[in-house]
Amino acid sequence: MSMFEFMRDWLVSLFGETSVFIDFFIIGLYVVFWLLVGIGLTILSKPIVRRILKINMKLSKKIRVERELPFAIIDQQKRGETISKALTAILRFVIWFIIILIVLDGFSVNITPILASAGVVGVAVAFGTQEIVKDFISGIFIIMENTFSIGELVQIGGFTGTVREIGLRTTKIEDWKGDYLIINNGSIGPIINFSRDYSLAIIDLTLGSESDYLLFVKVIQEFIAAYGTSNPSMIEPLNYLGVTETGGNFIKVRIIGKTKPTEHFAFERLIREKLFMLCKDNNISVPIQKIEILSGDQNGSGN
């Protein structure tokens, strides 16, 4: 409180040497001053963090090696908002912790034990909340490295769905059935992101071994030529790769096509349907599993 001691002589001349009001006035002024400093820094922390993020984003755009990702869905605004909230909360905590220590020091309170206790408590909390800290740090890296963004289709741990929310501790993913996977960021392992580049539609078709393979090749090539890129999901025409597997009574062939990100699932279903009808119209055998039930008498002879 020595910073306001210069006012004591002036206050003594007004209220007298023995006035209790002088000490209360200096103490109150000291506390109010540092509270105002804390409030001011807290208010300024958010725009300062936003400004730093904007500068960082501009610099990263200049030095980043550009990749051809024409269909990437990157929610930069949401990503920036998440980072901003996290950094602002941390900065505010630090500001008020320092303000409280300064005020206590002004009252001649020995803050050394407080700092030592804070260090011990911090270590204890760190041991007790290792998983939370791990989730928090993983969340920061997911956001900073832009591993995936809101609205992108990803696969995590065998669960495929659209990213609905990226938090500092958990990530929420919704699949096509409306089921939600809520996973701790520290538990996220290998990730497949379907939204950052072209998708490849893979259509496997099984033909009967008695089928006229040459006829099928002719029919499929005509179909590919006629179909072209009429589907809005397609980037390139279909491509017939040929036979991928053979068995005692079947032949498996493969057709592929390049589509826009995440649109290959619906496209595969559509092409399978068209190929099935194409084989049916041209009398090309497509094996269908049949179960034959035989009845028998008590001696086991069938009818």
LUMFI-158679 format. One line per 4 residues: number of its first residue (from 1); their letters; for each residue x, y, z of N, C-alpha, C. Coordinates in nm, 3 decimals, padded with zeros to 5 digits, m for minus. Each point is the difference from the previous one (the first is absolute). Example, Ala and Ser with C-alpha at 12.3 -4.5 7.8 and 13.67 -1.06 7.14 Angstrom:
residues 2
1> AS> 01.319,m00.569,00.780,m00.089,00.119,00.000,00.090,00.120,00.000  m00.035,00.105,m00.072,00.082,00.119,00.006,m00.077,00.109,00.073
//
This chain:
residues 303
1> MSMF> 00.082,m00.121,00.000,m00.082,00.121,00.000,00.085,00.126,00.000  00.131,m00.018,m00.001,00.089,00.115,00.004,m00.018,00.091,m00.121  m00.058,m00.053,m00.107,m00.018,00.079,m00.121,m00.096,00.117,00.022  m00.084,m00.009,00.105,m00.095,00.108,00.028,00.035,00.078,00.128
5> EFMR> 00.118,m00.029,00.057,00.041,00.070,00.122,00.021,00.149,m00.024  00.025,00.038,m00.125,00.023,00.142,m00.031,m00.124,00.084,00.032  m00.117,m00.064,00.013,m00.123,00.072,00.029,m00.023,00.020,00.150  00.082,m00.065,00.084,m00.025,00.003,00.144,00.011,00.142,00.057
9> DWLV> 00.104,00.075,m00.041,00.016,00.136,00.053,m00.120,00.087,m00.036  m00.047,m00.016,m00.121,m00.115,00.081,m00.043,m00.125,m00.038,00.079  m00.019,m00.131,00.026,m00.116,m00.046,00.077,00.010,00.042,00.146  00.123,00.001,00.057,00.021,00.043,00.138,m00.038,00.147,00.016
13> SLFG> 00.035,00.080,m00.101,m00.035,00.142,00.006,m00.151,00.022,m00.006  m00.072,m00.096,m00.056,m00.145,00.013,m00.010,m00.072,m00.059,00.121  00.044,m00.117,00.048,m00.075,m00.071,00.104,00.073,m00.010,00.133  00.125,00.039,00.002,00.074,m00.007,00.126,00.082,m00.127,00.011
17> ETSV> 00.102,00.005,00.085,00.095,m00.111,00.012,m00.065,m00.126,00.056  m00.098,00.014,00.088,m00.057,m00.116,00.070,m00.120,m00.060,m00.072  m00.035,00.049,m00.117,m00.119,m00.049,m00.070,00.022,m00.142,m00.053  m00.095,m00.092,00.036,00.006,m00.139,m00.051,m00.035,m00.003,m00.148
21> FIDF> m00.073,00.099,m00.045,m00.045,00.005,m00.139,00.117,m00.003,m00.099  00.113,00.056,00.039,00.116,00.010,m00.091,00.048,m00.139,m00.041  00.020,m00.089,00.100,00.047,m00.136,m00.029,m00.102,m00.077,m00.086  m00.129,00.012,00.036,m00.103,m00.068,m00.078,m00.005,00.051,m00.144
25> FIIG> 00.019,00.131,m00.015,m00.005,00.060,m00.134,00.116,m00.052,m00.087  00.121,m00.005,00.058,00.117,m00.046,m00.076,m00.013,m00.149,m00.034  m00.047,m00.080,00.098,m00.020,m00.144,m00.025,m00.104,m00.022,m00.109  m00.113,00.072,00.012,m00.107,m00.015,m00.099,00.045,00.042,m00.139
29> LYVV> 00.075,00.111,m00.004,00.050,00.048,m00.130,00.094,m00.101,m00.063  00.084,m00.063,00.085,00.095,m00.100,m00.049,m00.074,m00.121,m00.058  m00.099,m00.050,00.073,m00.077,m00.117,m00.045,m00.077,00.032,m00.127  m00.067,00.115,m00.003,m00.079,00.039,m00.117,00.090,00.015,m00.122
33> FWLL> 00.118,00.058,00.020,00.092,00.020,m00.112,00.036,m00.133,m00.066  00.038,m00.099,00.083,00.040,m00.128,m00.057,m00.118,m00.079,m00.056  m00.118,00.019,00.059,m00.119,m00.063,m00.057,m00.030,00.057,m00.138  00.014,00.131,m00.014,m00.022,00.063,m00.130,00.104,m00.047,m00.101
37> VGIG> 00.125,m00.017,00.046,00.105,m00.051,m00.089,m00.037,m00.142,m00.048  m00.045,m00.083,00.095,m00.039,m00.137,m00.035,m00.116,m00.003,m00.098  m00.103,00.084,00.027,m00.116,00.006,m00.089,00.040,00.048,m00.139  00.088,00.103,m00.003,00.045,00.053,m00.129,00.078,m00.102,m00.081
41> LTIL> 00.091,m00.073,00.067,00.077,m00.103,m00.070,m00.089,m00.115,m00.046  m00.101,m00.032,00.083,m00.093,m00.108,m00.038,m00.080,00.038,m00.124  m00.045,00.125,m00.004,m00.076,00.047,m00.118,00.088,00.002,m00.123  00.127,00.039,00.017,00.090,00.010,m00.114,00.052,m00.136,m00.047
45> SKPI> m00.009,m00.102,00.087,00.059,m00.130,m00.033,m00.063,m00.062,m00.124  m00.134,00.011,m00.013,m00.067,m00.063,m00.114,00.041,00.061,m00.133  m00.008,00.136,m00.016,00.044,00.056,m00.129,00.148,m00.021,m00.028  00.083,m00.005,00.106,00.143,m00.024,m00.021,00.022,m00.140,m00.055
49> VRRI> m00.068,m00.099,00.059,00.012,m00.138,m00.049,m00.050,m00.011,m00.144  m00.113,00.064,m00.029,m00.054,m00.004,m00.137,00.098,00.063,m00.099  00.062,00.109,00.041,00.096,00.067,m00.088,00.120,m00.089,m00.027  00.049,m00.067,00.105,00.115,m00.091,m00.017,m00.036,m00.114,m00.094
53> LKIN> m00.122,m00.055,00.015,m00.043,m00.109,m00.087,m00.011,00.044,m00.146  m00.048,00.123,m00.022,m00.010,00.051,m00.137,00.137,00.016,m00.063  00.095,00.054,00.077,00.137,00.016,m00.051,00.060,m00.136,m00.030  m00.020,m00.096,00.092,00.053,m00.136,m00.021,m00.059,m00.065,m00.124
57> MKLS> m00.130,00.023,m00.024,m00.066,m00.058,m00.115,00.054,00.059,m00.130  00.024,00.131,00.000,00.055,00.065,m00.119,00.140,m00.050,m00.031  00.082,m00.014,00.105,00.137,m00.048,m00.020,00.001,m00.145,m00.048  m00.088,m00.083,00.058,m00.005,m00.141,m00.040,m00.043,m00.015,m00.144
61> KKIR> m00.088,00.088,m00.048,m00.043,m00.007,m00.140,00.114,00.034,m00.094  00.089,00.091,00.043,00.112,00.039,m00.086,00.107,m00.108,m00.011  00.022,m00.071,00.112,00.109,m00.098,m00.001,m00.048,m00.142,m00.026  m00.133,m00.021,00.001,m00.053,m00.136,m00.018,00.018,m00.047,m00.144
65> VERE> 00.038,m00.124,m00.017,00.008,m00.059,m00.133,m00.141,m00.039,m00.043  m00.048,00.061,m00.106,m00.138,m00.024,m00.045,m00.014,m00.139,m00.059  m00.111,m00.066,00.033,m00.033,m00.130,m00.057,m00.128,00.012,m00.079  m00.018,m00.089,m00.094,m00.121,00.002,m00.081,m00.111,m00.075,00.073
69> LPFA> m00.073,00.074,00.079,m00.113,m00.057,00.073,m00.124,00.082,m00.032  m00.052,m00.010,m00.121,m00.109,00.089,m00.042,m00.130,m00.020,00.075  m00.016,m00.115,00.064,m00.127,m00.025,00.067,00.016,m00.008,00.152  00.113,00.048,00.052,00.022,m00.005,00.144,m00.100,00.090,00.071
73> IIDQ> m00.058,m00.053,00.107,m00.096,00.077,00.079,00.069,00.037,00.130  00.048,00.122,00.011,00.078,00.042,00.116,m00.071,00.115,00.068  m00.050,m00.024,00.119,m00.074,00.101,00.075,00.100,00.083,00.080  00.066,00.094,m00.067,00.101,00.081,00.065,m00.059,00.087,00.111
77> QKRG> m00.121,00.048,m00.021,m00.062,00.087,00.099,m00.024,m00.076,00.131  m00.054,m00.121,m00.011,m00.026,m00.081,00.119,00.130,m00.037,00.069  00.101,m00.033,m00.079,00.129,m00.038,00.055,00.062,00.117,00.076  m00.006,00.119,m00.060,00.053,00.119,00.065,m00.075,00.035,00.127
81> ETIS> m00.132,m00.020,m00.002,m00.082,00.030,00.118,00.036,m00.092,00.115  00.024,m00.127,m00.028,00.035,m00.096,00.105,00.134,00.035,00.063  00.099,00.030,m00.084,00.133,00.037,00.050,m00.010,00.128,00.081  m00.077,00.097,m00.050,m00.015,00.128,00.067,m00.057,m00.016,00.140
85> KALT> m00.104,m00.082,00.014,m00.062,m00.021,00.131,00.097,m00.064,00.097  00.076,m00.097,m00.048,00.094,m00.071,00.087,00.111,00.094,00.049  00.061,00.072,m00.093,00.110,00.090,00.037,m00.049,00.114,00.087  m00.120,00.052,m00.028,m00.056,00.110,00.080,m00.023,m00.045,00.143
89> AILR> m00.056,m00.121,00.018,m00.025,m00.052,00.135,00.129,m00.017,00.078  00.104,m00.052,m00.067,00.130,m00.019,00.066,00.060,00.135,00.038  m00.007,00.095,m00.091,00.058,00.133,00.023,m00.070,00.071,00.114  m00.132,m00.012,00.008,m00.076,00.063,00.109,00.036,m00.060,00.135
93> FVIW> 00.017,m00.131,00.004,00.038,m00.065,00.125,00.136,00.052,00.047  00.094,00.010,m00.091,00.134,00.049,00.035,m00.007,00.144,00.049  m00.079,00.084,m00.068,m00.012,00.141,00.037,m00.051,00.014,00.144  m00.110,m00.070,00.033,m00.060,00.016,00.132,00.082,m00.067,00.109
97> FIII> 00.073,m00.103,m00.034,00.090,m00.061,00.098,00.110,00.099,00.039  00.056,00.067,m00.099,00.105,00.099,00.027,m00.056,00.120,00.077  m00.120,00.047,m00.037,m00.062,00.113,00.068,m00.022,m00.031,00.148  m00.051,m00.120,00.029,m00.023,m00.039,00.140,00.131,m00.003,00.078
101> LIVL> 00.106,m00.051,m00.059,00.130,m00.003,00.067,00.051,00.141,00.026  m00.018,00.090,m00.094,00.046,00.140,00.017,m00.076,00.067,00.114  m00.133,m00.022,00.006,m00.081,00.060,00.106,00.041,m00.054,00.136  00.020,m00.131,00.009,00.042,m00.059,00.127,00.138,00.051,00.042
105> DGFS> 00.088,00.014,m00.097,00.134,00.054,00.029,m00.008,00.143,00.051  m00.098,00.076,m00.053,m00.019,00.138,00.047,m00.046,00.007,00.144  m00.065,m00.106,00.047,m00.044,m00.007,00.140,00.107,m00.064,00.089  00.122,m00.010,m00.053,00.115,m00.057,00.071,m00.018,m00.149,00.032
109> VNIT> m00.079,m00.068,m00.083,m00.017,m00.144,00.015,00.115,m00.069,m00.073  00.064,m00.093,00.066,00.110,m00.073,m00.061,m00.056,m00.098,m00.104  00.024,00.029,m00.127,m00.058,m00.082,m00.106,00.089,m00.117,m00.040  00.118,m00.010,00.058,00.090,m00.111,m00.033,m00.062,m00.136,00.032
113> PILA> m00.059,m00.018,00.121,m00.066,m00.129,00.026,m00.115,m00.029,m00.096  m00.071,00.108,m00.043,m00.111,m00.020,m00.094,00.052,m00.052,m00.133  00.111,00.060,m00.047,00.058,m00.046,m00.127,00.051,m00.143,00.012  00.061,m00.031,00.115,00.049,m00.137,00.021,m00.116,m00.099,00.005
117> SAGV> m00.108,00.039,00.072,m00.117,m00.086,00.010,m00.065,m00.020,m00.137  m00.005,00.109,m00.078,m00.058,m00.009,m00.134,00.077,m00.098,m00.086  00.135,m00.001,00.020,00.081,m00.094,m00.076,m00.027,m00.143,00.039  m00.013,m00.024,00.133,m00.029,m00.135,00.049,m00.138,m00.045,m00.045
121> VGVA> m00.098,00.089,00.014,m00.137,m00.032,m00.042,m00.004,m00.028,m00.149  00.074,00.080,m00.076,00.005,m00.019,m00.145,00.053,m00.137,m00.038  00.105,m00.043,00.072,00.056,m00.133,m00.028,m00.102,m00.108,00.036  m00.066,00.016,00.116,m00.100,m00.100,00.043,m00.116,m00.008,m00.098
125> VAFG> m00.047,00.117,m00.043,m00.111,00.003,m00.097,00.042,m00.062,m00.132  00.125,00.027,m00.040,00.050,m00.055,m00.126,00.000,m00.153,00.004  00.042,m00.056,00.116,m00.001,m00.146,00.013,m00.142,m00.055,00.000  m00.091,00.072,00.063,m00.137,m00.048,00.012,m00.083,00.019,m00.125
129> TQEI> 00.043,00.089,m00.085,m00.079,00.031,m00.120,00.083,m00.020,m00.126  00.079,m00.105,m00.003,00.085,m00.025,m00.116,m00.082,m00.018,m00.127  m00.111,m00.075,00.012,m00.084,m00.025,m00.117,m00.063,00.128,m00.052  m00.045,00.086,00.094,m00.062,00.127,m00.040,00.102,00.088,m00.071
133> VKDF> 00.121,00.006,00.058,00.107,00.080,m00.062,00.034,m00.056,m00.138  00.007,m00.133,m00.009,00.028,m00.065,m00.128,m00.107,00.034,m00.103  m00.129,m00.005,00.042,m00.109,00.034,m00.091,00.009,00.146,m00.044  00.031,00.087,00.095,00.009,00.143,m00.028,00.111,00.030,m00.101
137> ISGI> 00.117,m00.056,00.024,00.114,00.024,m00.091,m00.028,m00.059,m00.138  m00.060,m00.121,m00.003,m00.034,m00.061,m00.129,m00.100,00.085,m00.076  m00.098,00.057,00.073,m00.098,00.088,m00.064,00.064,00.122,m00.061  00.097,00.058,00.072,00.072,00.117,m00.053,00.071,m00.035,m00.129
141> FIIM> 00.069,m00.117,m00.003,00.074,m00.040,m00.119,m00.093,m00.032,m00.116  m00.116,m00.063,00.029,m00.097,m00.029,m00.107,m00.046,00.128,m00.067  m00.026,00.102,00.082,m00.048,00.129,m00.053,00.113,00.074,m00.072  00.118,00.006,00.062,00.112,00.075,m00.058,00.047,m00.063,m00.130
145> ENTF> 00.007,m00.133,m00.005,00.051,m00.069,m00.119,m00.110,m00.023,m00.104  m00.124,00.034,00.037,m00.113,m00.015,m00.092,m00.011,m00.144,m00.050  00.008,m00.095,00.094,m00.011,m00.141,m00.035,m00.133,m00.030,m00.067  m00.107,00.052,00.057,m00.132,m00.005,m00.062,m00.079,00.120,00.050
149> SIGE> m00.106,00.033,m00.071,m00.077,00.120,00.032,m00.148,m00.033,00.009  m00.075,00.096,00.049,m00.145,m00.016,00.010,m00.059,m00.026,m00.139  m00.087,m00.102,m00.011,m00.066,m00.029,m00.127,00.071,m00.101,m00.087  00.119,m00.043,00.040,00.074,m00.096,m00.080,m00.038,m00.143,00.037
153> LVQI> 00.009,m00.090,m00.098,m00.029,m00.141,00.022,00.129,m00.072,00.035  00.001,m00.064,00.118,00.122,m00.066,00.046,m00.034,m00.139,00.053  00.104,m00.081,00.014,m00.013,m00.131,00.063,00.100,m00.009,00.114  m00.052,m00.024,00.121,00.084,m00.011,00.118,m00.038,m00.129,00.072
157> GGFT> 00.096,m00.089,00.015,m00.025,m00.125,00.071,m00.111,m00.083,m00.061  m00.012,00.001,m00.132,m00.103,m00.078,m00.068,m00.134,00.069,m00.008  m00.015,00.115,00.064,m00.126,00.076,m00.003,00.012,00.109,m00.106  m00.091,00.000,m00.097,00.002,00.098,m00.109,m00.116,00.097,00.017
161> GTVR> 00.031,00.127,m00.003,m00.106,00.099,00.014,00.050,00.141,m00.026  m00.091,00.095,00.013,00.031,00.141,m00.024,00.036,00.068,00.131  00.107,00.077,m00.001,00.043,00.072,00.120,m00.099,00.113,00.029  m00.060,m00.006,00.119,m00.099,00.101,00.039,00.057,00.103,00.096
165> EIGL> 00.096,m00.042,00.081,00.056,00.092,00.099,00.140,m00.043,00.037  00.090,00.098,00.007,00.137,m00.025,00.044,00.023,00.084,00.125  00.007,m00.066,00.115,00.026,00.069,00.125,00.144,m00.018,00.042  00.036,00.066,00.109,00.137,m00.015,00.048,00.020,m00.134,00.070
169> RTTK> m00.109,m00.063,00.044,00.012,m00.129,00.068,m00.061,m00.115,m00.081  m00.110,00.023,m00.067,m00.066,m00.106,m00.076,m00.034,00.045,m00.141  m00.021,m00.099,m00.086,m00.045,00.023,m00.137,m00.127,m00.081,m00.022  m00.098,00.060,m00.068,m00.128,m00.066,m00.024,m00.017,m00.026,m00.148
173> IEDW> m00.032,m00.127,m00.034,m00.016,m00.042,m00.139,m00.137,m00.066,m00.014  m00.072,00.034,m00.106,m00.133,m00.056,m00.026,00.003,m00.082,m00.128  m00.050,m00.126,00.009,m00.003,m00.083,m00.120,m00.133,00.017,m00.073  m00.019,m00.074,m00.110,m00.117,00.019,m00.085,m00.130,m00.044,00.067
177> KGDY> 00.011,m00.079,00.108,m00.119,m00.044,00.073,m00.039,00.099,00.109  00.083,00.102,00.022,m00.029,00.096,00.105,00.064,m00.034,00.133  00.080,m00.109,00.003,00.070,m00.038,00.122,00.122,00.090,00.019  00.027,00.035,00.126,00.113,00.087,00.031,00.112,m00.080,00.065
181> LIIN> 00.121,00.025,m00.045,00.119,m00.049,00.067,00.064,00.119,00.070  00.007,m00.006,00.133,00.067,00.106,00.077,00.128,m00.061,00.055  00.111,00.046,m00.052,00.129,m00.061,00.031,00.094,00.104,00.060  00.073,m00.040,00.103,00.101,00.089,00.059,00.112,00.023,m00.102
185> NGSI> 00.044,00.122,m00.011,00.103,00.034,m00.099,00.128,m00.080,00.021  00.032,m00.031,00.127,00.120,m00.076,00.028,m00.010,m00.145,m00.043  m00.123,m00.048,m00.025,m00.021,m00.139,m00.041,m00.011,m00.017,m00.151  00.005,00.110,m00.073,m00.011,m00.007,m00.146,00.129,m00.057,m00.058
189> GPII> m00.015,m00.110,m00.074,00.116,m00.064,m00.062,00.009,00.036,m00.148  00.025,m00.099,m00.086,00.007,00.026,m00.144,m00.132,00.056,m00.053  00.010,00.096,m00.088,m00.118,00.070,m00.053,00.002,m00.010,m00.153  m00.116,m00.033,m00.057,m00.017,00.008,m00.145,m00.092,00.118,m00.028
193> NFSR> 00.050,00.097,m00.075,m00.079,00.118,m00.035,m00.041,m00.012,m00.147  m00.133,m00.015,m00.022,m00.051,m00.019,m00.135,m00.025,00.132,m00.073  00.018,00.112,00.067,m00.045,00.128,m00.055,00.111,00.088,m00.054  00.122,m00.049,m00.002,00.110,00.087,m00.040,00.044,m00.018,m00.146
197> DYSL> m00.049,m00.103,m00.068,00.043,m00.021,m00.138,m00.108,m00.081,m00.071  00.022,m00.031,m00.127,m00.095,m00.081,m00.075,m00.020,m00.135,00.066  m00.120,m00.055,m00.013,m00.029,m00.134,00.052,m00.002,m00.100,m00.115  00.031,m00.124,00.031,00.003,m00.106,m00.102,m00.114,m00.097,00.028
201> AIID> m00.092,m00.009,m00.095,m00.110,m00.096,00.010,00.048,m00.134,m00.055  m00.016,m00.107,00.078,00.042,m00.134,m00.041,m00.123,m00.090,m00.005  m00.030,m00.050,m00.119,m00.119,m00.084,m00.020,00.046,m00.139,m00.043  m00.020,m00.097,00.088,00.031,m00.139,m00.031,m00.128,m00.072,m00.041
205> LTLG> 00.007,m00.076,m00.108,m00.116,m00.074,m00.050,00.039,m00.146,m00.017  m00.084,m00.088,00.049,00.026,m00.144,m00.010,m00.085,m00.060,m00.112  00.065,m00.068,m00.096,m00.068,m00.065,m00.112,00.008,m00.151,00.015  m00.099,m00.068,m00.054,00.004,m00.145,00.000,00.108,m00.050,m00.094
209> SESD> 00.061,m00.114,00.035,00.109,m00.054,m00.083,m00.048,m00.040,m00.139  m00.131,m00.024,m00.015,m00.054,m00.037,m00.131,m00.030,00.122,m00.085  00.023,00.120,00.054,m00.031,00.122,m00.075,00.093,00.016,m00.119  m00.051,00.068,m00.104,00.081,00.033,m00.118,00.083,00.124,00.036
213> YLLF> 00.125,m00.023,00.038,00.082,00.110,00.049,00.025,00.104,m00.108  00.026,m00.045,m00.122,00.026,00.095,m00.109,m00.122,00.087,m00.026  m00.118,m00.059,00.010,m00.123,00.078,m00.016,m00.011,00.104,00.111  00.034,m00.041,00.121,m00.007,00.094,00.113,00.094,00.117,m00.021
217> VKVI> 00.124,m00.029,m00.045,00.098,00.107,m00.022,m00.054,00.099,m00.104  m00.059,m00.054,m00.107,m00.055,00.085,m00.106,m00.113,00.088,00.056  m00.088,m00.062,00.077,m00.114,00.072,00.056,00.046,00.108,00.098  00.096,m00.034,00.085,00.045,00.095,00.102,00.074,00.117,m00.064
221> QEFI> 00.077,m00.025,m00.105,00.070,00.109,m00.068,m00.100,00.094,m00.067  m00.104,m00.057,m00.059,m00.104,00.083,m00.061,m00.073,00.083,00.107  m00.024,m00.062,00.116,m00.066,00.071,00.109,00.086,00.116,00.050  00.130,m00.024,00.016,00.091,00.104,00.048,00.006,00.117,m00.098
225> AAYG> 00.008,m00.034,m00.131,00.006,00.105,m00.103,m00.127,00.082,m00.003  m00.114,m00.067,00.017,m00.128,00.071,m00.006,m00.026,00.082,00.127  00.041,m00.056,00.114,m00.025,00.067,00.127,00.088,00.123,00.016  00.125,m00.011,m00.043,00.091,00.114,00.004,00.012,00.058,00.140
229> TSNP> m00.018,00.131,00.012,00.002,00.069,00.129,m00.134,00.070,00.023  m00.107,m00.070,m00.036,m00.132,00.060,00.011,m00.043,00.022,00.146  00.057,m00.079,00.089,m00.032,00.018,00.141,00.077,00.120,00.057  m00.066,00.093,00.068,00.068,00.120,00.050,00.108,m00.030,00.105
233> SMIE> m00.002,m00.118,00.058,00.102,m00.036,00.099,00.132,m00.040,m00.065  m00.003,m00.031,m00.129,00.118,m00.055,m00.067,00.101,00.108,m00.039  00.127,m00.038,00.012,00.110,00.085,m00.045,00.057,m00.052,m00.131  00.008,m00.133,m00.010,00.049,m00.067,m00.120,m00.094,m00.115,m00.035
237> PLNY> 00.000,m00.045,m00.127,m00.086,m00.114,m00.038,00.042,m00.127,00.074  m00.091,m00.095,00.005,00.029,m00.129,00.062,00.114,m00.070,m00.074  00.067,m00.087,00.073,00.112,m00.073,m00.059,m00.013,m00.148,00.037  m00.005,m00.086,m00.103,m00.011,m00.144,00.024,00.139,m00.058,00.018
241> LGVT> 00.028,m00.055,00.121,00.133,m00.053,00.028,00.016,m00.145,m00.044  m00.108,m00.078,00.002,00.008,m00.140,m00.042,m00.028,m00.094,00.115  00.043,m00.125,m00.015,m00.025,m00.105,00.098,00.094,00.017,00.120  m00.057,m00.003,00.120,00.080,00.012,00.122,00.006,m00.130,00.080
245> ETGG> m00.095,m00.091,m00.027,m00.003,m00.126,00.075,m00.083,m00.103,m00.076  00.041,m00.125,00.007,m00.075,m00.108,m00.063,m00.021,m00.113,00.101  m00.106,m00.076,m00.018,m00.028,m00.113,00.087,m00.059,m00.114,m00.080  m00.051,m00.101,00.069,m00.054,m00.116,m00.069,m00.123,00.032,m00.083
249> NFIK> m00.082,00.094,00.047,m00.123,00.031,m00.074,m00.025,00.149,m00.014  00.106,00.081,00.012,m00.021,00.144,m00.014,00.124,00.070,m00.054  m00.023,00.118,m00.053,00.107,00.090,m00.045,m00.030,00.137,00.060  00.096,00.061,00.067,m00.022,00.131,00.059,00.077,00.105,m00.080
253> VRII> m00.072,00.103,m00.043,00.060,00.107,m00.080,m00.014,00.132,00.075  00.080,00.098,m00.041,00.001,00.128,00.072,m00.007,00.118,m00.097  m00.083,00.097,00.038,m00.012,00.128,m00.071,00.025,00.111,00.102  00.077,00.101,m00.037,00.026,00.111,00.091,m00.039,00.132,m00.065
257> GKTK> m00.021,00.098,00.082,m00.032,00.134,m00.048,00.043,00.104,00.100  00.043,00.115,m00.046,00.045,00.108,00.087,m00.116,00.097,00.020  m00.030,00.029,00.127,m00.112,00.089,00.033,00.046,00.115,00.089  m00.092,00.090,00.024,00.026,00.107,00.095,00.011,m00.060,00.141
261> PTEH> 00.068,00.070,00.092,00.018,m00.055,00.135,m00.132,m00.040,00.065  00.003,m00.116,00.065,m00.109,m00.056,00.081,m00.122,m00.043,m00.082  00.002,00.017,m00.134,m00.116,m00.034,m00.081,00.012,m00.138,m00.064  00.106,m00.073,00.033,00.020,m00.131,m00.064,m00.092,m00.107,00.055
265> FAFE> m00.047,00.015,00.124,m00.086,m00.102,00.058,m00.131,m00.013,m00.078  m00.068,00.113,m00.019,m00.127,m00.002,m00.074,00.022,m00.037,m00.145  00.113,00.045,m00.057,00.031,m00.029,m00.140,00.021,m00.151,m00.020  00.067,m00.064,00.093,00.023,m00.145,m00.010,m00.132,m00.076,m00.001
269> RLIR> m00.093,00.040,00.087,m00.130,m00.068,00.005,m00.075,00.016,m00.133  00.007,00.121,m00.056,m00.069,00.026,m00.126,00.056,m00.085,m00.114  00.132,m00.007,m00.010,00.064,m00.075,m00.110,m00.024,m00.150,00.017  00.000,m00.051,00.122,m00.030,m00.142,00.022,m00.140,m00.034,m00.051
273> EKLF> m00.093,00.089,00.030,m00.138,m00.022,m00.046,m00.007,m00.003,m00.152  00.068,00.095,m00.064,m00.003,00.007,m00.147,00.067,m00.123,m00.062  00.112,m00.045,00.060,00.070,m00.116,m00.054,m00.083,m00.127,00.017  m00.072,m00.011,00.111,m00.085,m00.116,00.020,m00.109,m00.007,m00.107
277> MLCK> m00.064,00.116,m00.027,m00.103,00.004,m00.102,00.059,m00.024,m00.138  00.121,00.048,m00.024,00.067,m00.019,m00.128,00.026,m00.149,m00.026  00.049,m00.070,00.101,00.024,m00.144,m00.013,m00.130,m00.075,m00.023  m00.104,00.041,00.069,m00.129,m00.068,m00.015,m00.055,00.019,m00.140
281> DNNI> 00.012,00.121,m00.054,m00.052,00.029,m00.134,00.077,m00.075,m00.108  00.128,m00.032,00.025,00.084,m00.066,m00.100,00.022,m00.149,00.032  m00.082,m00.054,00.090,00.008,m00.142,00.036,00.138,m00.042,00.048  00.064,00.088,00.074,00.130,m00.032,00.059,m00.024,m00.047,00.143
285> SVPI> 00.048,m00.118,00.031,m00.029,m00.063,00.128,00.067,00.073,00.116  m00.082,00.032,00.099,00.049,00.056,00.127,m00.039,m00.098,00.109  00.095,m00.068,00.063,m00.032,m00.104,00.100,m00.086,00.053,00.113  m00.103,m00.071,00.032,m00.088,00.032,00.112,m00.003,m00.121,00.091
289> QKIE> 00.027,00.021,00.126,00.005,m00.111,00.094,m00.140,m00.059,00.018  m00.009,m00.131,m00.012,m00.126,m00.069,00.015,00.012,m00.106,00.110  m00.106,m00.016,00.074,m00.006,m00.102,00.104,m00.109,m00.099,m00.038  00.038,m00.125,m00.017,m00.096,m00.104,m00.039,m00.028,m00.089,00.121
293> ILSG> m00.126,m00.014,00.033,m00.042,m00.079,00.116,m00.063,m00.129,m00.049  00.055,m00.113,00.042,m00.051,m00.131,m00.039,m00.070,m00.064,00.120  m00.117,m00.051,m00.025,m00.072,m00.071,00.106,00.032,m00.148,m00.007  m00.003,m00.070,00.108,00.030,m00.144,00.001,m00.089,m00.075,00.096
297> DQNG> m00.003,m00.133,m00.017,m00.080,m00.083,00.091,00.085,m00.037,00.122  m00.053,m00.089,00.082,00.067,m00.037,00.124,00.130,m00.076,m00.027  00.007,m00.066,m00.119,00.122,m00.076,m00.034,00.108,00.088,m00.063  m00.030,00.132,m00.017,00.099,00.091,m00.054,00.001,00.010,m00.150
301> SGN> m00.092,m00.069,m00.070,m00.004,00.010,m00.146,m00.077,00.125,m00.041  00.056,00.076,m00.091,m00.064,00.125,m00.040,m00.100,m00.018,m00.107  m00.090,00.102,m00.016,m00.104,00.000,m00.103,00.042,00.093,m00.115
//
